[in-house]
């Protein structure tokens, strides 16, 4: 219990007692002392009639004027009485006795005390009435503080549990911090949190707490936990002490506690009707488990189980996500390898065969007389073959550009832009700086991103101007592609099914731990708008990629 110097409310209550009031209290105590046992007995019977429990009756007896008489008679200061009122006020709060019922009980005591004082001490009755009113005020002030302390501790406990749930990075940290918070709340000396494995029926200690400076050791679990009677007792929740032959010690999941601690609280973790786990709190001395604490721990146990299940699902989802991303990254590598294989086969097989066909056609063409109609037809076939060879070379360059392998990203982007200019009327401006010594994976990803952006512009934008820039700084490669085309609704485009252009760009960027941003809005064709409108509309894509694997873009 807190002393007067540690409780401002107790100090306030003591200050209310003036010297005159203290004198009258001592006088009242002297007159009342011979009759205190009788009135306390009648008050006890009255409380039983009103159906107050034994623990409630004991606490109420400790805050009456009769308790003041006992305090004064024993030579203790009044501050000791108010400490007693605060202590039993906290017990009444934890017993879930509403403040209104406490006041009703005190009124019942006054109904017994007032007639007796009026009958025995009529000349002092007015003074005694004043003393009772002042004491009643101080007791109510102290009780309000006691109830506030209990409610504040409960609020703080739930706030701490909410904070733990938000801040915990994984399931193990969540269970450890959850258990520590609850152990601090109920002032336990040690605690364990166990979960029951449904398949094997075995208990696993998921977290432990100890007030000792050393780290709590993992318990050697009891071997009796598959017993149905034991499981039923764990499911119901109990407060046990084993001074003598208390059967509760048989259901301690950590049997070493019987030697270390004097009592234990056991709080079940249930999912529906099934027992999923249990929290056990150990105390060096017997510490009574009151209803309010039982309710809070039961609610906390439910929250703990739900939070643990949510954390487990989040961890499983993260693992699955990582597996999907690893698979997607592997598929990108497979795709690049397949592109290289196809380009080699086109070059080595189809490309070389078509070259031979072209040479043979040319030789046959030259061997025929000039006036032969067959010669002109052969010339047409030869020209068609030459165009096919050029198209195959373009496909080979698109599938696996040799310039990217040999000269790096900068040269590959210039080649890509030059080919775009040859096939599309839009004016393209390319800005490149500091692209030396990039990882090969980054170069391939950036090339494919630019390639996809150019394809989208060619197919959909109707743009007349395109700006493309690629720079590196602070360990980040920044890529920007903008055009003055017709634009589109970004959200609708990203949500379209069977449309993988933008989605593919976003996924490639995500796989590299980068950032992807796109801005666009529908607009008319570029030729039908003013220069100012063209510059302010269109589509802009910004991409940031960390150059070193594992580092996020800032």
C-alpha positions in Angstrom: 0.0 0.0 0.0 1.1 3.5 -0.7 2.0 5.8 2.2 0.5 9.2 2.7 3.5 10.9 1.1 2.9 8.9 -2.1 -0.9 9.5 -2.4 -2.0 13.0 -3.0 -5.6 12.0 -2.4 -4.7 10.5 1.0 -2.9 13.7 1.8 -5.9 15.8 0.8 -8.2 13.6 3.0 -5.9 13.9 6.0 -5.7 17.7 5.5 -9.4 18.0 5.8 -9.2 16.8 9.3 -8.7 19.9 11.4 -7.5 19.8 15.0 -11.1 20.3 16.1 -12.3 17.4 14.0 -9.5 15.2 15.2 -10.5 16.0 18.8 -14.1 15.0 18.1 -13.1 11.9 16.3 -11.1 10.7 19.3 -14.0 11.6 21.5 -16.4 9.6 19.2 -14.0 6.7 19.2 -13.8 6.7 23.0 -17.6 6.7 23.3 -18.1 4.1 20.5 -15.4 1.7 21.4 -17.4 -0.3 24.0 -20.3 -0.7 21.5 -18.2 -1.2 18.3 -18.4 -5.0 18.4 -22.2 -5.0 18.7 -22.8 -2.6 15.9 -20.3 -4.4 13.6 -22.2 -7.6 14.3 -25.5 -6.1 13.4 -24.0 -4.5 10.3 -22.6 -7.9 9.2 -26.1 -9.4 9.5 -27.6 -6.5 7.5 -25.0 -7.0 4.7 -25.8 -10.7 4.5 -29.5 -9.9 4.2 -28.6 -7.5 1.3 -26.6 -10.4 -0.2 -23.1 -9.0 -0.1 -20.5 -11.7 -0.4 -18.0 -12.5 2.3 -15.1 -10.7 0.6 -17.3 -7.6 0.0 -18.4 -7.6 3.7 -14.9 -7.8 5.0 -13.9 -4.8 2.8 -16.9 -2.8 3.8 -16.3 -3.4 7.5 -12.8 -1.8 7.0 -14.1 1.6 5.8 -16.9 2.3 8.4 -16.7 4.7 11.4 -16.3 1.5 13.5 -12.9 0.9 11.6 -12.0 4.5 12.6 -12.6 3.5 16.2 -10.3 0.5 16.0 -7.6 2.6 14.3 -7.7 5.3 17.0 -8.0 2.8 19.8 -4.8 1.1 18.6 -2.9 4.4 18.7 -2.4 4.7 14.9 -2.7 8.0 13.0 -5.7 8.8 10.9 -3.6 8.5 7.8 -3.4 4.7 8.5 -7.2 4.6 8.3 -7.3 6.3 4.9 -4.6 4.0 3.6 -6.8 1.1 4.7 -9.8 2.7 3.0 -7.8 3.1 -0.2 -6.6 -0.5 -0.1 -10.1 -2.0 0.5 -11.5 0.4 -2.1 -9.3 -1.2 -4.7 -10.5 -4.6 -3.5 -14.1 -3.5 -3.8 -13.4 -2.2 -7.3 -11.7 -5.5 -8.3 -14.7 -7.4 -6.7 -16.9 -5.6 -9.3 -18.9 -3.9 -6.6 -20.4 -0.7 -8.1 -19.7 2.6 -6.2 -23.5 3.0 -5.6 -23.7 -0.3 -3.7 -20.7 0.8 -1.5 -22.6 4.0 -0.6 -25.7 2.0 0.1 -23.8 -0.2 2.5 -22.3 2.8 4.3 -25.8 4.3 4.6 -26.9 1.0 6.2 -24.1 1.4 8.8 -25.2 5.0 9.5 -28.8 3.8 10.0 -27.5 1.5 12.8 -25.1 4.0 14.3 -27.3 7.2 14.4 -30.1 5.9 16.6 -27.6 4.4 19.1 -25.6 7.7 19.3 -28.8 9.7 19.8 -30.0 7.3 22.5 -26.7 7.0 24.4 -25.2 10.5 23.9 -28.0 13.0 23.2 -26.0 16.0 24.3 -23.1 15.1 21.9 -25.3 13.9 19.0 -25.0 17.1 16.9 -21.2 17.1 17.2 -21.1 13.4 16.4 -23.3 14.0 13.4 -20.9 16.6 12.1 -18.0 14.2 12.6 -19.7 11.5 10.7 -20.5 13.8 7.8 -16.8 14.9 7.6 -15.5 11.3 7.8 -18.0 10.3 5.1 -16.8 13.0 2.8 -13.1 11.9 3.3 -14.0 8.2 2.8 -15.8 9.0 -0.4 -12.9 11.0 -1.7 -10.5 8.2 -1.0 -12.8 5.5 -2.5 -13.1 7.6 -5.7 -9.3 7.6 -5.9 -9.1 3.8 -5.3 -11.7 3.1 -8.0 -9.9 5.4 -10.4 -6.5 3.6 -9.7 -8.1 0.3 -10.7 -9.8 1.5 -13.8 -6.7 3.5 -14.9 -4.5 0.3 -14.5 -7.0 -1.7 -16.6 -7.1 1.0 -19.3 -3.3 1.2 -19.3 -3.1 -2.6 -19.6 -5.4 -2.7 -22.6 -3.6 0.2 -24.2 -0.3 -1.6 -23.8 -1.8 -4.7 -25.4 -3.1 -2.7 -28.3 0.4 -1.1 -28.7 2.1 -4.5 -28.6 -0.3 -5.8 -31.3 0.6 -2.9 -33.5 4.3 -2.8 -33.0 5.2 -6.5 -32.9 7.1 -7.6 -36.0 6.4 -11.3 -35.7 4.5 -13.9 -33.7 7.3 -14.7 -31.2 7.7 -11.0 -30.3 3.9 -10.5 -30.0 3.5 -13.4 -27.6 6.6 -12.4 -25.5 5.5 -8.8 -25.1 1.8 -9.7 -24.6 2.8 -12.1 -21.7 5.2 -9.5 -20.2 2.5 -6.8 -20.2 -0.1 -9.0 -18.5 2.5 -10.2 -15.9 3.3 -6.6 -15.1 -0.4 -5.8 -14.7 -1.1 -8.6 -12.2 2.3 -8.2 -10.6 3.3 -11.8 -11.2 6.8 -13.0 -10.4 6.9 -15.4 -13.4 4.6 -16.4 -16.3 4.5 -18.9 -19.1 2.3 -19.0 -22.3 1.7 -22.4 -23.7 -0.1 -23.5 -26.9 -1.5 -26.9 -27.5 -0.6 -28.6 -30.7 -3.9 -30.0 -32.1 -2.3 -32.9 -34.1 0.0 -34.3 -31.4 -1.8 -33.1 -28.3 1.5 -31.9 -26.9 2.1 -28.5 -25.1 4.7 -26.0 -26.4 6.0 -23.1 -24.3 5.8 -20.1 -26.7 6.9 -17.4 -24.2 8.1 -16.9 -20.7 8.5 -14.0 -18.3 10.4 -13.6 -15.0 11.1 -10.7 -12.7 14.6 -12.2 -12.1 17.3 -10.4 -14.0 18.3 -13.6 -15.7 16.5 -14.8 -18.8 13.7 -17.3 -17.9 14.5 -20.9 -18.6 12.3 -23.0 -20.8 10.1 -25.2 -18.5 10.3 -29.0 -18.4 6.6 -29.7 -19.2 4.4 -32.0 -17.2 3.6 -35.3 -19.0 0.0 -35.4 -17.8 -1.4 -32.8 -20.1 -3.4 -35.2 -22.4 -5.6 -36.2 -19.4 -9.2 -35.1 -20.0 -9.7 -34.1 -16.4 -6.6 -32.0 -16.5 -7.6 -30.3 -19.7 -11.0 -29.6 -18.3 -9.5 -27.8 -15.2 -7.1 -25.8 -17.5 -10.1 -24.8 -19.7 -12.1 -23.5 -16.7 -9.3 -21.3 -15.3 -8.2 -21.4 -11.6 -6.2 -19.7 -8.9 -4.2 -22.3 -7.0 -2.0 -22.5 -3.9 -0.4 -25.7 -2.7 0.0 -25.1 1.0 -1.0 -28.6 1.9 -2.8 -30.9 -0.5 -4.2 -28.4 -3.0 -4.9 -30.4 -6.2 -4.1 -27.4 -8.4 -0.4 -28.2 -8.3 -1.0 -31.3 -10.4 -2.0 -29.1 -13.4 1.0 -26.9 -13.3 2.5 -27.0 -16.8 5.9 -26.2 -15.3 6.2 -28.6 -12.3 9.3 -26.6 -11.1 6.9 -23.9 -10.0 5.7 -25.9 -7.0 9.0 -25.4 -5.3 9.6 -21.8 -6.5 6.2 -20.1 -6.0 3.3 -20.3 -3.6 0.4 -19.8 -5.9 -0.6 -19.7 -9.6 -3.2 -18.1 -11.8 -4.2 -20.2 -14.8 -5.9 -18.4 -17.7 -7.2 -20.6 -20.6 -6.9 -19.6 -24.3 -10.0 -21.0 -26.0 -11.0 -21.0 -29.6 -14.7 -21.8 -29.7 -15.2 -24.7 -27.4 -11.7 -26.1 -27.9 -8.7 -25.4 -25.6 -5.9 -23.8 -27.7 -3.5 -22.8 -25.0 -3.1 -21.4 -21.4 -1.3 -18.6 -19.6 0.0 -19.3 -16.1 1.2 -16.7 -13.7 3.3 -17.6 -10.6 3.5 -15.7 -7.3 5.9 -16.2 -4.5 3.1 -15.7 -2.0 -0.6 -16.3 -2.2 -2.2 -13.6 -4.2 -6.0 -13.6 -4.3 -7.6 -13.6 -7.8 -10.4 -11.2 -7.8 -13.3 -11.1 -10.3 -12.2 -7.9 -12.0 -8.8 -9.3 -12.7 -10.3 -12.5 -13.9 -12.4 -10.7 -16.4 -9.6 -8.5 -17.7 -7.2 -11.5 -18.1 -10.0 -13.5 -19.8 -10.6 -10.7 -22.3 -6.8 -10.3 -22.7 -6.5 -14.0 -23.4 -9.1 -13.8 -26.1 -7.4 -10.8 -27.7 -4.0 -12.6 -27.4 -5.3 -15.6 -29.2 -6.9 -13.5 -32.0 -3.8 -11.4 -32.3 -1.6 -14.5 -32.5 -3.8 -16.0 -35.1 -3.7 -12.8 -37.1 0.1 -12.6 -36.8 0.4 -16.2 -37.9 -1.7 -15.5 -40.9 0.3 -12.4 -41.8 3.5 -14.4 -41.5 2.1 -17.2 -43.7 1.0 -14.6 -46.2 4.4 -13.0 -46.2 6.0 -16.3 -46.8 3.7 -17.1 -49.7 4.2 -13.7 -51.1 8.0 -14.2 -50.9 7.6 -17.5 -52.7 5.4 -15.9 -55.4 8.0 -13.1 -55.9 10.8 -15.6 -56.0 8.9 -17.6 -58.6 8.2 -14.4 -60.6 11.9 -13.4 -60.5 12.8 -16.9 -61.6 10.3 -16.7 -64.4 11.9 -13.4 -65.6 15.3 -15.1 -65.7 13.8 -18.0 -67.6 12.1 -15.6 -69.9 15.4 -13.8 -70.7 17.2 -17.2 -71.2 14.4 -18.3 -73.5 14.7 -15.0 -75.4 18.4 -15.6 -75.9 17.8 -19.2 -77.0 15.2 -18.2 -79.6 17.3 -15.3 -80.9 20.3 -17.6 -81.3 18.2 -20.2 -83.1 16.7 -17.5 -85.4 20.2 -16.2 -86.1 21.9 -19.5 -86.5 19.1 -21.5 -88.3 16.4 -19.4 -89.9 18.7 -16.4 -90.5 21.4 -18.4 -92.1 19.0 -20.4 -94.2 17.3 -17.3 -95.5 20.7 -15.8 -96.4 21.5 -19.0 -98.4 18.1 -18.7 -100.1 18.7 -15.1 -101.0 22.2 -15.9 -102.5 20.8 -18.8 -104.5 18.0 -16.6 -105.8 20.4 -13.9 -106.8 22.6 -16.5 -108.6 19.6 -17.9 -110.5 18.4 -14.5 -111.3 21.8 -13.5 -112.8 22.0 -16.7 -114.8 18.7 -16.0 -116.6 18.4 -13.7 -119.7 17.3 -10.2 -118.9 14.2 -10.5 -121.1 12.9 -13.6 -119.2 9.8 -12.9 -117.1 11.0 -15.4 -114.6 13.9 -13.2 -113.8 11.6 -10.3 -112.7 9.6 -12.7 -110.5 12.8 -14.0 -109.0 13.8 -10.5 -108.2 10.5 -9.9 -106.3 11.1 -13.1 -104.3 14.7 -12.1 -103.6 13.5 -8.7 -102.3 10.8 -10.3 -100.2 13.5 -12.6 -98.7 15.7 -9.6 -98.0 12.9 -7.9 -96.1 12.3 -11.1 -94.2 15.9 -11.3 -93.2 15.7 -7.7 -92.0 12.6 -8.5 -90.0 14.3 -11.5 -88.4 17.2 -9.3 -87.5 14.8 -6.8 -85.9 13.2 -9.6 -83.9 16.6 -11.0 -82.8 17.5 -7.5 -81.6 14.2 -7.1 -79.7 14.5 -10.6 -78.2 18.1 -10.3 -77.0 19.9 -7.1 -78.0 23.6 -7.9 -78.6 24.5 -4.3 -78.0 23.2 -4.6 -74.4 25.5 -7.5 -73.7 28.5 -5.9 -75.5 28.3 -2.1 -74.9 25.9 -1.7 -71.9 22.6 0.0 -71.2 23.3 3.4 -72.6 24.2 2.1 -76.1 21.2 -0.3 -76.0 18.8 2.5 -75.1 20.1 4.7 -77.9 19.7 1.9 -80.4 16.2 1.2 -79.1 15.2 4.9 -79.5 16.7 5.1 -83.0 14.6 2.1 -84.1 11.6 3.7 -82.5 12.2 6.9 -84.5 12.5 5.0 -87.8 9.1 3.3 -87.3 7.1 6.1 -85.7 6.7 9.8 -86.5 7.0 11.0 -82.9 10.0 13.1 -81.9 12.0 11.4 -79.2 14.4 13.2 -76.8 16.8 10.9 -74.9 18.8 12.0 -71.9 21.3 9.5 -70.3 23.9 10.2 -67.6 26.1 8.1 -65.3 24.9 4.6 -66.4 28.4 3.0 -66.1 29.1 -0.3 -64.2 25.5 -1.2 -63.5 24.6 -4.8 -62.5 23.6 -6.9 -65.5 20.2 -7.6 -63.9 19.4 -3.9 -63.6 20.4 -3.3 -67.2 18.1 -6.0 -68.5 15.2 -4.8 -66.3 15.6 -1.1 -67.4 15.9 -2.1 -71.0 12.7 -4.2 -70.9 10.9 -1.3 -69.0 11.8 1.2 -71.7 11.0 -1.3 -74.4 7.5 -1.8 -73.0 6.9 1.9 -72.6 7.9 2.5 -76.2 5.5 -0.3 -77.3 2.7 1.3 -75.4 3.4 4.7 -76.8 3.4 3.3 -80.3 0.2 1.4 -79.9 -2.0 3.7 -77.9 -0.7 7.2 -77.3 -0.8 9.0 -80.7 2.0 11.2 -79.2 4.0 13.7 -81.2 6.7 14.2 -78.6 8.4 11.7 -76.2 10.9 12.5 -73.5 13.0 9.7 -72.0 15.6 10.1 -69.3 17.7 7.7 -67.3 20.2 8.8 -64.5 21.8 7.3 -61.4 22.6 9.0 -58.2 22.8 8.0 -54.5 22.6 4.3 -55.3 19.3 4.7 -57.2 18.6 4.6 -60.9 15.8 7.0 -61.9 13.9 6.4 -65.2 11.3 8.8 -66.6 9.2 8.4 -69.7 6.7 11.0 -70.7 4.6 11.7 -73.8 2.0 14.2 -75.0 -0.4 11.6 -76.2 -4.2 11.1 -75.6 -3.7 9.7 -72.1 -6.0 7.3 -70.2 -7.6 6.6 -66.8 -4.8 5.1 -64.7 -6.9 3.1 -62.3 -9.1 1.6 -65.0 -6.0 0.6 -67.1 -4.4 -1.1 -64.1 -7.5 -3.0 -63.3 -8.2 -4.2 -66.8 -8.1 -8.0 -67.2 -6.1 -9.5 -70.0 -4.0 -6.3 -70.2 -0.5 -6.9 -68.9 1.6 -4.0 -70.2 1.4 -1.6 -67.2 0.9 -4.5 -64.7 4.1 -6.1 -66.1 6.0 -2.8 -65.6 4.8 -2.4 -62.1 5.6 -6.0 -61.2 9.1 -5.8 -62.6 9.8 -2.7 -60.5 8.3 -4.3 -57.4 10.6 -7.4 -57.8 13.6 -5.1 -57.7 12.3 -3.3 -54.6 11.8 -0.1 -56.6 9.1 2.6 -56.8 6.6 3.0 -59.7 4.5 6.1 -60.3 2.3 6.9 -63.3 0.3 10.0 -64.1 -2.2 10.3 -67.0 -5.6 11.6 -68.0 -7.7 11.2 -71.1 -7.2 14.0 -73.7 -7.6 14.6 -77.4 -5.0 13.7 -80.1 -1.8 15.7 -79.9 -2.3 17.4 -83.3 -5.7 18.9 -82.2 -4.3 20.6 -79.0 -2.2 23.7 -78.4 1.4 23.5 -77.4 0.6 24.5 -73.8 -2.1 21.7 -73.6 0.3 19.1 -75.0 3.0 19.9 -72.4 0.5 19.8 -69.5 -1.3 16.6 -70.6 -0.3 13.1 -71.7 1.3 10.4 -69.6 4.3 10.4 -67.3 5.9 7.3 -65.8 8.5 7.6 -63.1 10.5 4.6 -61.9 13.2 4.3 -59.2 15.3 1.2 -58.8 17.9 0.5 -56.1 21.1 -0.3 -57.9 22.4 -2.8 -55.3 20.2 -5.8 -54.6 18.4 -5.8 -51.2 18.4 -2.0 -50.8 15.2 -0.2 -51.1 14.9 3.0 -53.2 14.6 6.1 -51.1 
